[in-house]
Amino acid sequence: MANSIADSKRRLVEDFNAVVEDTQKLLNALAASGAEKGTALRASAEQNLAAAREHLKELQGDAIERGRAAAKATDEYVRENPWQSLGAVAVVAALAGFVIGLMMNRR
């Protein structure tokens, strides 16, 4: 799963770098006022931008799916182990209260 996330991030960065590079080429070409070359670069930049948007949608869908799976697994664990879950929440709350108490005493 960590490799999948790293690969997705790498692809996303590559896509955006390609879009930025194409945009720079487009601006340079337009500055030189080569209309045909500018049109071709613009089309290439739009295509790369569309690909980057598609990858973002895929990443968003994957993140939502993973979030739902994590929520379902958590729900199942809490339903199967209610006392352990309650104990874990109590420990976290006690630690948070302890830390807050320490911070207030330092004032």
N, C-alpha and C positions, 0 to 999 in steps of 0.2 A: 504494500500500500504506500509506503514511504517513497519507493522508487517511482511509482505511478504519479504521485504528487510532484516529485522532483522533475520527472519527464514532462509533465503538463506545464509546469512553470517554465522549464527551459524552452519548450515549443512556443509558449506565449511570448516570452522575451524575444525569441528569434523572429516571430511574426511582427511584433511591434518595431523591432529594429529594421526589418525589411520595409515596413510602411514609412518609417522616418527617412530611410535612405532614398526611397522612391520619391518622397515628397521633396527632399533636398534636390534631387535630380530634376524634378519637375520645375521647381523654382529657378534653378540655374538655366534650364532650357528656355523657360519663359523670358528670363532676363536677356537671353541671347536672341529672343524673338524668332525662334524656329517653330512655327505653328504646328507642323506635322509631327515633329519630334515631341513637342509639348503634349499633344493629344495622346500619343502613344504612351508617354510616361504617366499621364493622368489616368489612363485606363489601367495601367499596371498598378498604380498606387491604389486605385479604387478596388481592384481585385484583391490586393494584399490586405487592405482594410476589411473587406468583406470576410476574408479567411480568418483574420484576427478576431473579428466579432463572432464568427461561428465557433472558434475555439473557446472564447469567453463563455458563450452559451453552454458549451459542453462542460466546461469546468464548473459553471454554476449548477448545472443539472447533477453532476457528480457530487458536488458538495451537499446539495439538498438530499440526494439519495443516501449519502453517508450519514448525514445528520438524522434522517429518519431511522436508519438502521441502528444508530447509537441510541436514540430515544427508545426504540422498541426493545433493544437489549437491556437497557436500564430499567424500563418498566417491568420486563419479565423478571429481572433479578430482584427488584424490590418486592414484587408480588410473591416470589418464591422464598425470599429471605427477609421478611418484614422487620424482624428484631435486629438482625445484623445491620440493616439499612438505617434503622432508627438509632442504633448505637453509633454508627459512623457519623450521622448528622449531629448527634449530641457531642461527640468528640470534637468535630469541627467547630461547633458553636462555642464549646468551652475554650478551645484554643483562641478563637477570635476574641472572646471576652477577656481572656488573660492578656492578650497582646494590647487590647484597648485599655485595660486597667494599667498596664505598665506604662503606656504612653501618657495617660492622664496623670500618673504619679510623678512623672518627670517634669511636669509643668510646675 
